[in-house]
Amino acid sequence: MKIKLNNLDSTLVHSNDTYDVIDNDSLDTLVVSKTVLHPDKTTRGHAHTGQEEIYLYLSGVGTMQVANEQMPIKQGDIVLIPDSAFHKVVNTGTDDLVFISIFNGNRREVHDGAPK
């Protein structure tokens, strides 16, 4: 199955002045999600107990925090997020930062999980 993550094959699940999130949950256990993070905005940051996640950056520039590690991110970067690791994305550019995340759709718990 080929998808485009648009309003024809996926669902807009969140939209505000910070970001837009479009999810496709056609598979039994995996969700493919596209986030468009607007310039000078930050995701709220969170963690998932019992869940790993993959982020693939399509366009834009920014920084990402995974646990206690801060890293610059740009188009083509792939970030692996371990089970229960706090993660947060910041758009440091002047254009939208667009990324795909892939995760198990049967999430058990979402928490702020911010490192102390």
N, CA, C and O atoms as CSV, one atom per row, in Angstrom:
chain,resi,resn,atom,element,x,y,z
A,1,MET,N,N,0.845,-1.170,0.000
A,1,MET,CA,C,0.000,0.000,0.000
A,1,MET,C,C,0.899,1.244,0.000
A,1,MET,O,O,1.807,1.354,0.824
A,2,LYS,N,N,0.651,2.151,-0.898
A,2,LYS,CA,C,1.394,3.398,-0.992
A,2,LYS,C,C,0.525,4.524,-0.433
A,2,LYS,O,O,-0.658,4.628,-0.756
A,3,ILE,N,N,1.127,5.364,0.409
A,3,ILE,CA,C,0.372,6.481,0.984
A,3,ILE,C,C,1.133,7.786,0.747
A,3,ILE,O,O,2.329,7.781,0.454
A,4,LYS,N,N,0.413,8.903,0.880
A,4,LYS,CA,C,1.029,10.226,0.738
A,4,LYS,C,C,0.950,11.046,2.014
A,4,LYS,O,O,1.488,12.152,2.068
A,5,LEU,N,N,0.296,10.532,3.033
A,5,LEU,CA,C,0.080,11.259,4.281
A,5,LEU,C,C,-0.563,12.621,4.003
A,5,LEU,O,O,-0.046,13.669,4.392
A,6,ASN,N,N,-1.701,12.567,3.321
A,6,ASN,CA,C,-2.469,13.775,3.040
A,6,ASN,C,C,-3.915,13.560,3.480
A,6,ASN,O,O,-4.232,12.539,4.090
A,7,ASN,N,N,-4.783,14.505,3.176
A,7,ASN,CA,C,-6.165,14.400,3.640
A,7,ASN,C,C,-6.970,13.333,2.911
A,7,ASN,O,O,-8.107,13.062,3.297
A,8,LEU,N,N,-6.412,12.715,1.865
A,8,LEU,CA,C,-7.113,11.655,1.142
A,8,LEU,C,C,-6.889,10.277,1.754
A,8,LEU,O,O,-7.778,9.427,1.712
A,9,ASP,N,N,-5.686,10.048,2.333
A,9,ASP,CA,C,-5.397,8.710,2.862
A,9,ASP,C,C,-5.070,8.699,4.356
A,9,ASP,O,O,-4.762,7.649,4.920
A,10,SER,N,N,-5.135,9.851,4.984
A,10,SER,CA,C,-4.747,9.955,6.388
A,10,SER,C,C,-5.665,10.945,7.101
A,10,SER,O,O,-6.542,11.551,6.485
A,11,THR,N,N,-5.449,11.099,8.410
A,11,THR,CA,C,-6.332,11.920,9.226
A,11,THR,C,C,-5.548,13.035,9.907
A,11,THR,O,O,-4.521,12.783,10.537
A,12,LEU,N,N,-6.033,14.265,9.780
A,12,LEU,CA,C,-5.456,15.383,10.523
A,12,LEU,C,C,-5.880,15.210,11.976
A,12,LEU,O,O,-7.067,15.276,12.295
A,13,VAL,N,N,-4.903,14.987,12.857
A,13,VAL,CA,C,-5.225,14.721,14.255
A,13,VAL,C,C,-4.934,15.907,15.160
A,13,VAL,O,O,-5.410,15.954,16.295
A,14,HIS,N,N,-4.156,16.866,14.667
A,14,HIS,CA,C,-3.849,18.043,15.482
A,14,HIS,C,C,-3.412,19.173,14.559
A,14,HIS,O,O,-2.630,18.951,13.634
A,15,SER,N,N,-3.908,20.374,14.799
A,15,SER,CA,C,-3.507,21.532,14.009
A,15,SER,C,C,-3.639,22.790,14.862
A,15,SER,O,O,-4.712,23.092,15.386
A,16,ASN,N,N,-2.526,23.521,14.992
A,16,ASN,CA,C,-2.554,24.803,15.689
A,16,ASN,C,C,-1.409,25.669,15.178
A,16,ASN,O,O,-0.799,25.336,14.162
A,17,ASP,N,N,-1.106,26.761,15.851
A,17,ASP,CA,C,-0.048,27.653,15.367
A,17,ASP,C,C,1.352,27.078,15.588
A,17,ASP,O,O,2.326,27.632,15.078
A,18,THR,N,N,1.473,25.975,16.343
A,18,THR,CA,C,2.769,25.332,16.575
A,18,THR,C,C,3.052,24.255,15.538
A,18,THR,O,O,4.130,24.232,14.945
A,19,TYR,N,N,2.092,23.362,15.314
A,19,TYR,CA,C,2.318,22.273,14.364
A,19,TYR,C,C,1.014,21.665,13.877
A,19,TYR,O,O,-0.054,21.861,14.457
A,20,ASP,N,N,1.148,20.908,12.767
A,20,ASP,CA,C,0.069,20.095,12.212
A,20,ASP,C,C,0.543,18.652,12.230
A,20,ASP,O,O,1.698,18.372,11.907
A,21,VAL,N,N,-0.343,17.731,12.606
A,21,VAL,CA,C,-0.002,16.307,12.657
A,21,VAL,C,C,-1.043,15.529,11.868
A,21,VAL,O,O,-2.246,15.670,12.084
A,22,ILE,N,N,-0.550,14.698,10.942
A,22,ILE,CA,C,-1.397,13.868,10.093
A,22,ILE,C,C,-0.991,12.418,10.312
A,22,ILE,O,O,0.180,12.077,10.146
A,23,ASP,N,N,-1.938,11.558,10.683
A,23,ASP,CA,C,-1.651,10.148,10.965
A,23,ASP,C,C,-2.305,9.226,9.946
A,23,ASP,O,O,-3.411,9.477,9.467
A,24,ASN,N,N,-1.577,8.136,9.625
A,24,ASN,CA,C,-2.162,7.046,8.859
A,24,ASN,C,C,-2.062,5.801,9.722
A,24,ASN,O,O,-0.966,5.374,10.083
A,25,ASP,N,N,-3.211,5.217,10.054
A,25,ASP,CA,C,-3.235,4.023,10.909
A,25,ASP,C,C,-3.845,2.833,10.170
A,25,ASP,O,O,-4.568,2.030,10.760
A,26,SER,N,N,-3.548,2.728,8.881
A,26,SER,CA,C,-4.090,1.640,8.060
A,26,SER,C,C,-3.543,0.267,8.441
A,26,SER,O,O,-4.214,-0.743,8.229
A,27,LEU,N,N,-2.340,0.218,8.997
A,27,LEU,CA,C,-1.761,-1.060,9.408
A,27,LEU,C,C,-2.324,-1.479,10.760
A,27,LEU,O,O,-2.901,-0.667,11.483
A,28,ASP,N,N,-2.151,-2.747,11.089
A,28,ASP,CA,C,-2.699,-3.276,12.338
A,28,ASP,C,C,-2.003,-2.730,13.579
A,28,ASP,O,O,-2.661,-2.452,14.581
A,29,THR,N,N,-0.677,-2.572,13.526
A,29,THR,CA,C,0.034,-2.180,14.740
A,29,THR,C,C,0.884,-0.924,14.599
A,29,THR,O,O,1.202,-0.297,15.609
A,30,LEU,N,N,1.262,-0.535,13.390
A,30,LEU,CA,C,2.117,0.643,13.215
A,30,LEU,C,C,1.326,1.850,12.742
A,30,LEU,O,O,0.373,1.724,11.973
A,31,VAL,N,N,1.736,3.022,13.213
A,31,VAL,CA,C,1.194,4.291,12.739
A,31,VAL,C,C,2.324,5.048,12.060
A,31,VAL,O,O,3.446,5.094,12.566
A,32,VAL,N,N,2.021,5.639,10.910
A,32,VAL,CA,C,2.945,6.531,10.225
A,32,VAL,C,C,2.353,7.929,10.367
A,32,VAL,O,O,1.200,8.162,10.005
A,33,SER,N,N,3.142,8.847,10.891
A,33,SER,CA,C,2.646,10.177,11.217
A,33,SER,C,C,3.556,11.229,10.598
A,33,SER,O,O,4.779,11.085,10.612
A,34,LYS,N,N,2.957,12.294,10.050
A,34,LYS,CA,C,3.735,13.421,9.535
A,34,LYS,C,C,3.462,14.636,10.406
A,34,LYS,O,O,2.310,14.994,10.654
A,35,THR,N,N,4.539,15.265,10.867
A,35,THR,CA,C,4.433,16.493,11.643
A,35,THR,C,C,5.044,17.633,10.844
A,35,THR,O,O,6.142,17.508,10.303
A,36,VAL,N,N,4.324,18.744,10.776
A,36,VAL,CA,C,4.832,19.979,10.186
A,36,VAL,C,C,4.967,20.968,11.343
A,36,VAL,O,O,3.983,21.537,11.815
A,37,LEU,N,N,6.210,21.157,11.787
A,37,LEU,CA,C,6.503,22.047,12.913
A,37,LEU,C,C,6.867,23.413,12.350
A,37,LEU,O,O,7.825,23.542,11.588
A,38,HIS,N,N,6.104,24.427,12.723
A,38,HIS,CA,C,6.260,25.759,12.145
A,38,HIS,C,C,7.510,26.457,12.689
A,38,HIS,O,O,8.001,26.104,13.761
A,39,PRO,N,N,8.030,27.461,11.941
A,39,PRO,CA,C,9.271,28.150,12.337
A,39,PRO,C,C,9.205,28.711,13.764
A,39,PRO,O,O,8.180,29.225,14.212
A,40,ASP,N,N,10.339,28.590,14.453
A,40,ASP,CA,C,10.497,29.089,15.821
A,40,ASP,C,C,9.544,28.438,16.824
A,40,ASP,O,O,9.233,29.032,17.856
A,41,LYS,N,N,9.082,27.234,16.530
A,41,LYS,CA,C,8.177,26.520,17.439
A,41,LYS,C,C,8.860,25.256,17.960
A,41,LYS,O,O,9.849,24.787,17.396
A,42,THR,N,N,8.308,24.715,19.052
A,42,THR,CA,C,8.858,23.552,19.734
A,42,THR,C,C,7.738,22.578,20.056
A,42,THR,O,O,6.654,22.987,20.473
A,43,THR,N,N,7.995,21.290,19.865
A,43,THR,CA,C,7.028,20.306,20.347
A,43,THR,C,C,7.085,20.312,21.868
A,43,THR,O,O,8.077,20.745,22.454
A,44,ARG,N,N,6.023,19.831,22.507
A,44,ARG,CA,C,5.965,19.909,23.972
A,44,ARG,C,C,6.928,18.943,24.649
A,44,ARG,O,O,7.263,19.138,25.817
A,45,GLY,N,N,7.373,17.927,23.962
A,45,GLY,CA,C,8.263,16.937,24.552
A,45,GLY,C,C,7.500,15.932,25.384
A,45,GLY,O,O,6.612,16.299,26.153
A,46,HIS,N,N,7.845,14.661,25.232
A,46,HIS,CA,C,7.138,13.591,25.930
A,46,HIS,C,C,7.937,12.302,25.806
A,46,HIS,O,O,8.983,12.268,25.158
A,47,ALA,N,N,7.441,11.252,26.428
A,47,ALA,CA,C,8.038,9.916,26.359
A,47,ALA,C,C,6.909,8.898,26.307
A,47,ALA,O,O,5.777,9.193,26.690
A,48,HIS,N,N,7.223,7.703,25.832
A,48,HIS,CA,C,6.245,6.622,25.726
A,48,HIS,C,C,6.794,5.396,26.444
A,48,HIS,O,O,7.806,4.832,26.027
A,49,THR,N,N,6.141,4.989,27.505
A,49,THR,CA,C,6.552,3.790,28.220
A,49,THR,C,C,6.282,2.564,27.346
A,49,THR,O,O,5.175,2.387,26.839
A,50,GLY,N,N,7.301,1.721,27.174
A,50,GLY,CA,C,7.138,0.487,26.416
A,50,GLY,C,C,7.107,0.692,24.908
A,50,GLY,O,O,6.667,-0.197,24.179
A,51,GLN,N,N,7.564,1.844,24.425
A,51,GLN,CA,C,7.489,2.139,22.988
A,51,GLN,C,C,8.796,2.708,22.462
A,51,GLN,O,O,9.434,3.538,23.109
A,52,GLU,N,N,9.180,2.251,21.286
A,52,GLU,CA,C,10.268,2.848,20.533
A,52,GLU,C,C,9.648,3.651,19.397
A,52,GLU,O,O,8.481,3.460,19.055
A,53,GLU,N,N,10.442,4.556,18.813
A,53,GLU,CA,C,9.923,5.402,17.745
A,53,GLU,C,C,11.064,5.762,16.798
A,53,GLU,O,O,12.228,5.771,17.198
A,54,ILE,N,N,10.731,6.057,15.553
A,54,ILE,CA,C,11.702,6.475,14.546
A,54,ILE,C,C,11.227,7.801,13.967
A,54,ILE,O,O,10.055,7.941,13.616
A,55,TYR,N,N,12.140,8.788,13.864
A,55,TYR,CA,C,11.845,10.058,13.198
A,55,TYR,C,C,12.720,10.157,11.952
A,55,TYR,O,O,13.925,9.911,12.008
A,56,LEU,N,N,12.104,10.520,10.826
A,56,LEU,CA,C,12.810,10.742,9.567
A,56,LEU,C,C,12.506,12.166,9.127
A,56,LEU,O,O,11.346,12.514,8.904
A,57,TYR,N,N,13.533,12.985,9.002
A,57,TYR,CA,C,13.359,14.398,8.666
A,57,TYR,C,C,13.345,14.609,7.158
A,57,TYR,O,O,14.274,14.214,6.453
A,58,LEU,N,N,12.269,15.241,6.672
A,58,LEU,CA,C,12.072,15.463,5.238
A,58,LEU,C,C,12.536,16.835,4.774
A,58,LEU,O,O,13.057,16.966,3.667
A,59,SER,N,N,12.357,17.860,5.602
A,59,SER,CA,C,12.777,19.206,5.222
A,59,SER,C,C,12.890,20.080,6.461
A,59,SER,O,O,12.313,19.783,7.507
A,60,GLY,N,N,13.647,21.164,6.320
A,60,GLY,CA,C,13.836,22.106,7.409
A,60,GLY,C,C,15.059,21.775,8.249
A,60,GLY,O,O,15.777,20.809,7.992
A,61,VAL,N,N,15.272,22.606,9.259
A,61,VAL,CA,C,16.395,22.421,10.186
A,61,VAL,C,C,15.926,22.683,11.603
A,61,VAL,O,O,14.957,23.408,11.829
A,62,GLY,N,N,16.628,22.082,12.555
A,62,GLY,CA,C,16.274,22.293,13.947
A,62,GLY,C,C,17.195,21.533,14.868
A,62,GLY,O,O,18.308,21.158,14.500
A,63,THR,N,N,16.708,21.313,16.076
A,63,THR,CA,C,17.427,20.495,17.041
A,63,THR,C,C,16.443,19.494,17.634
A,63,THR,O,O,15.235,19.725,17.675
A,64,MET,N,N,16.994,18.381,18.088
A,64,MET,CA,C,16.175,17.364,18.732
A,64,MET,C,C,16.857,16.931,20.009
A,64,MET,O,O,18.073,16.745,20.053
A,65,GLN,N,N,16.052,16.773,21.049
A,65,GLN,CA,C,16.528,16.217,22.310
A,65,GLN,C,C,15.974,14.818,22.435
A,65,GLN,O,O,14.769,14.607,22.291
A,66,VAL,N,N,16.856,13.845,22.705
A,66,VAL,CA,C,16.461,12.483,23.040
A,66,VAL,C,C,17.176,12.148,24.342
A,66,VAL,O,O,18.403,12.065,24.387
A,67,ALA,N,N,16.398,11.957,25.395
A,67,ALA,CA,C,16.942,11.780,26.754
A,67,ALA,C,C,17.797,13.011,27.064
A,67,ALA,O,O,17.288,14.130,27.009
A,68,ASN,N,N,19.066,12.836,27.384
A,68,ASN,CA,C,19.937,13.972,27.710
A,68,ASN,C,C,20.784,14.432,26.535
A,68,ASN,O,O,21.638,15.303,26.701
A,69,GLU,N,N,20.567,13.869,25.352
A,69,GLU,CA,C,21.360,14.225,24.169
A,69,GLU,C,C,20.637,15.267,23.308
A,69,GLU,O,O,19.470,15.091,22.959
A,70,GLN,N,N,21.337,16.345,22.974
A,70,GLN,CA,C,20.835,17.360,22.043
A,70,GLN,C,C,21.579,17.177,20.725
A,70,GLN,O,O,22.797,16.999,20.721
A,71,MET,N,N,20.855,17.220,19.602
A,71,MET,CA,C,21.509,17.040,18.308
A,71,MET,C,C,20.889,17.954,17.267
A,71,MET,O,O,19.680,18.185,17.288
A,72,PRO,N,N,21.709,18.482,16.346
A,72,PRO,CA,C,21.146,19.228,15.220
A,72,PRO,C,C,20.480,18.235,14.265
A,72,PRO,O,O,20.949,17.107,14.113
A,73,ILE,N,N,19.390,18.652,13.624
A,73,ILE,CA,C,18.717,17.781,12.659
A,73,ILE,C,C,18.416,18.577,11.391
A,73,ILE,O,O,18.220,19.792,11.417
A,74,LYS,N,N,18.388,17.829,10.267
A,74,LYS,CA,C,18.116,18.426,8.961
A,74,LYS,C,C,17.563,17.354,8.040
A,74,LYS,O,O,17.481,16.184,8.415
A,75,GLN,N,N,17.183,17.758,6.828
A,75,GLN,CA,C,16.645,16.840,5.834
A,75,GLN,C,C,17.542,15.615,5.679
A,75,GLN,O,O,18.761,15.736,5.548
A,76,GLY,N,N,16.922,14.437,5.696
A,76,GLY,CA,C,17.642,13.188,5.512
A,76,GLY,C,C,18.077,12.515,6.800
A,76,GLY,O,O,18.442,11.340,6.785
A,77,ASP,N,N,18.046,13.231,7.913
A,77,ASP,CA,C,18.445,12.631,9.184
A,77,ASP,C,C,17.373,11.662,9.681
A,77,ASP,O,O,16.176,11.879,9.496
A,78,ILE,N,N,17.837,10.597,10.311
A,78,ILE,CA,C,16.957,9.611,10.943
A,78,ILE,C,C,17.384,9.493,12.397
A,78,ILE,O,O,18.565,9.307,12.692
A,79,VAL,N,N,16.418,9.601,13.305
A,79,VAL,CA,C,16.711,9.528,14.741
A,79,VAL,C,C,15.920,8.363,15.330
A,79,VAL,O,O,14.706,8.261,15.154
A,80,LEU,N,N,16.635,7.491,16.033
A,80,LEU,CA,C,16.021,6.359,16.727
A,80,LEU,C,C,15.765,6.757,18.178
A,80,LEU,O,O,16.668,7.231,18.867
A,81,ILE,N,N,14.538,6.564,18.633
A,81,ILE,CA,C,14.151,6.951,19.986
A,81,ILE,C,C,13.886,5.677,20.791
A,81,ILE,O,O,12.934,4.952,20.501
A,82,PRO,N,N,14.715,5.400,21.797
A,82,PRO,CA,C,14.547,4.184,22.595
A,82,PRO,C,C,13.282,4.212,23.458
A,82,PRO,O,O,12.689,5.268,23.680
A,83,ASP,N,N,12.896,3.063,23.925
A,83,ASP,CA,C,11.776,2.884,24.850
A,83,ASP,C,C,11.897,3.861,26.024
A,83,ASP,O,O,12.940,3.938,26.673
A,84,SER,N,N,10.834,4.595,26.280
A,84,SER,CA,C,10.692,5.503,27.431
A,84,SER,C,C,11.596,6.732,27.400
A,84,SER,O,O,11.666,7.459,28.391
A,85,ALA,N,N,12.294,6.985,26.280
A,85,ALA,CA,C,13.184,8.145,26.209
A,85,ALA,C,C,12.387,9.426,25.941
A,85,ALA,O,O,11.576,9.476,25.016
A,86,PHE,N,N,12.617,10.439,26.740
A,86,PHE,CA,C,12.028,11.750,26.504
A,86,PHE,C,C,12.545,12.273,25.166
A,86,PHE,O,O,13.727,12.123,24.857
A,87,HIS,N,N,11.661,12.887,24.370
A,87,HIS,CA,C,12.090,13.480,23.101
A,87,HIS,C,C,11.301,14.741,22.803
A,87,HIS,O,O,10.121,14.862,23.132
A,88,LYS,N,N,12.005,15.690,22.159
A,88,LYS,CA,C,11.440,17.002,21.868
A,88,LYS,C,C,12.151,17.565,20.643
A,88,LYS,O,O,13.351,17.352,20.464
A,89,VAL,N,N,11.406,18.287,19.794
A,89,VAL,CA,C,11.958,18.858,18.565
A,89,VAL,C,C,11.758,20.367,18.573
A,89,VAL,O,O,10.707,20.861,18.982
A,90,VAL,N,N,12.781,21.099,18.114
A,90,VAL,CA,C,12.725,22.552,18.001
A,90,VAL,C,C,13.028,22.928,16.555
A,90,VAL,O,O,14.031,22.487,15.994
A,91,ASN,N,N,12.163,23.740,15.951
A,91,ASN,CA,C,12.419,24.263,14.611
A,91,ASN,C,C,13.220,25.549,14.759
A,91,ASN,O,O,12.695,26.554,15.238
A,92,THR,N,N,14.488,25.528,14.352
A,92,THR,CA,C,15.360,26.700,14.460
A,92,THR,C,C,15.453,27.459,13.146
A,92,THR,O,O,16.161,28.463,13.058
A,93,GLY,N,N,14.743,26.988,12.120
A,93,GLY,CA,C,14.830,27.611,10.809
A,93,GLY,C,C,13.714,28.597,10.535
A,93,GLY,O,O,12.894,28.893,11.404
A,94,THR,N,N,13.698,29.103,9.306
A,94,THR,CA,C,12.677,30.062,8.880
A,94,THR,C,C,11.570,29.400,8.061
A,94,THR,O,O,10.588,30.049,7.700
A,95,ASP,N,N,11.730,28.114,7.770
A,95,ASP,CA,C,10.723,27.335,7.046
A,95,ASP,C,C,10.175,26.244,7.956
A,95,ASP,O,O,10.753,25.953,9.003
A,96,ASP,N,N,9.061,25.642,7.555
A,96,ASP,CA,C,8.517,24.513,8.307
A,96,ASP,C,C,9.544,23.387,8.400
A,96,ASP,O,O,10.292,23.141,7.453
A,97,LEU,N,N,9.575,22.715,9.531
A,97,LEU,CA,C,10.370,21.508,9.746
A,97,LEU,C,C,9.404,20.336,9.626
A,97,LEU,O,O,8.467,20.221,10.415
A,98,VAL,N,N,9.629,19.463,8.638
A,98,VAL,CA,C,8.694,18.375,8.353
A,98,VAL,C,C,9.390,17.049,8.643
A,98,VAL,O,O,10.501,16.797,8.175
A,99,PHE,N,N,8.712,16.206,9.427
A,99,PHE,CA,C,9.285,14.895,9.722
A,99,PHE,C,C,8.193,13.837,9.815
A,99,PHE,O,O,7.034,14.115,10.122
A,100,ILE,N,N,8.624,12.611,9.533
A,100,ILE,CA,C,7.776,11.432,9.627
A,100,ILE,C,C,8.168,10.684,10.898
A,100,ILE,O,O,9.354,10.525,11.187
A,101,SER,N,N,7.180,10.229,11.649
A,101,SER,CA,C,7.465,9.339,12.773
A,101,SER,C,C,6.719,8.031,12.555
A,101,SER,O,O,5.606,8.007,12.029
A,102,ILE,N,N,7.354,6.955,12.968
A,102,ILE,CA,C,6.776,5.617,12.850
A,102,ILE,C,C,6.801,5.005,14.244
A,102,ILE,O,O,7.837,4.983,14.908
A,103,PHE,N,N,5.641,4.506,14.679
A,103,PHE,CA,C,5.549,3.981,16.033
A,103,PHE,C,C,4.436,2.945,16.118
A,103,PHE,O,O,3.572,2.859,15.245
A,104,ASN,N,N,4.481,2.167,17.185
A,104,ASN,CA,C,3.448,1.184,17.464
A,104,ASN,C,C,2.176,1.923,17.851
A,104,ASN,O,O,2.195,2.745,18.766
A,105,GLY,N,N,1.084,1.645,17.174
A,105,GLY,CA,C,-0.165,2.338,17.426
A,105,GLY,C,C,-0.867,1.937,18.710
A,105,GLY,O,O,-1.859,2.557,19.093
A,106,ASN,N,N,-0.370,0.918,19.374
A,106,ASN,CA,C,-0.977,0.469,20.633
A,106,ASN,C,C,-0.222,1.047,21.814
A,106,ASN,O,O,0.164,0.312,22.723
A,107,ARG,N,N,-0.009,2.345,21.812
A,107,ARG,CA,C,0.748,2.988,22.887
A,107,ARG,C,C,0.067,2.759,24.219
A,107,ARG,O,O,-1.152,2.868,24.350
A,108,ARG,N,N,0.887,2.438,25.200
A,108,ARG,CA,C,0.346,2.140,26.522
A,108,ARG,C,C,0.325,3.377,27.423
A,108,ARG,O,O,-0.582,3.536,28.239
A,109,GLU,N,N,1.311,4.241,27.278
A,109,GLU,CA,C,1.374,5.380,28.182
A,109,GLU,C,C,2.200,6.479,27.542
A,109,GLU,O,O,3.251,6.214,26.960
A,110,VAL,N,N,1.729,7.705,27.649
A,110,VAL,CA,C,2.494,8.887,27.241
A,110,VAL,C,C,2.676,9.739,28.486
A,110,VAL,O,O,1.714,10.009,29.206
A,111,HIS,N,N,3.903,10.161,28.741
A,111,HIS,CA,C,4.161,11.001,29.898
A,111,HIS,C,C,5.219,12.026,29.533
A,111,HIS,O,O,5.896,11.884,28.515
A,112,ASP,N,N,5.369,13.060,30.358
A,112,ASP,CA,C,6.329,14.097,30.001
A,112,ASP,C,C,7.749,13.570,30.024
A,112,ASP,O,O,8.558,14.007,29.206
A,113,GLY,N,N,8.095,12.660,30.911
A,113,GLY,CA,C,9.353,11.948,30.895
A,113,GLY,C,C,10.601,12.804,30.785
A,113,GLY,O,O,11.663,12.292,30.433
A,114,ALA,N,N,10.502,14.085,31.075
A,114,ALA,CA,C,11.644,14.976,30.919
A,114,ALA,C,C,12.781,14.543,31.841
A,114,ALA,O,O,12.557,14.241,33.013
A,115,PRO,N,N,14.016,14.516,31.300
A,115,PRO,CA,C,15.153,14.161,32.152
A,115,PRO,C,C,15.330,15.193,33.265
A,115,PRO,O,O,15.082,16.384,33.074
A,116,LYS,N,N,15.751,14.727,34.394
A,116,LYS,CA,C,15.942,15.633,35.541
A,116,LYS,C,C,17.311,16.280,35.482
A,116,LYS,O,O,17.658,17.072,36.358
